Amino acid sequence: MITEIRMTVPVARVLAALVADPTGDHYGMELMQSSGLPSGTLYPILARLTEAGWLEKRWEEIDPSAVGRPARAYYRLTPAALPVARRRLAELHEQTRTAPAHTVAKEATA
């Protein structure tokens, strides 16, 4: 079960990056690049989304000393969260759309 989250612009950016490839596993650096968010903003959002049931988190199974880097945490939208994320992003897009130019021009002359 997922709980409701506050849809901020940074949250929307993270969700949009995840919805773009809903079956893929995404790690922090990739999500920072696709969302344009710094790590200090991204990781608290990922933690909040995971706690709310929107994301599944799993750790990469590697030997860090053999690979020469730490194991990555991978994130993926849960099946229950995917349609909700798509709907919430569509609602946000609809709310932030600008009026067509001809409508604005008519209102200005009225």
PyMOL commands that set and color helices and strands:
alter all, ss='L'
color gray80, all
select helices_A, chain A and resi 9-20+28-35+39-51+64-67+81-96+101-109
alter helices_A, ss='H'
color red, helices_A
select strands_A, chain A and resi 26-27+55-59+73-77
alter strands_A, ss='S'
color yellow, strands_A
deselect
rebuild
show_as cartoon
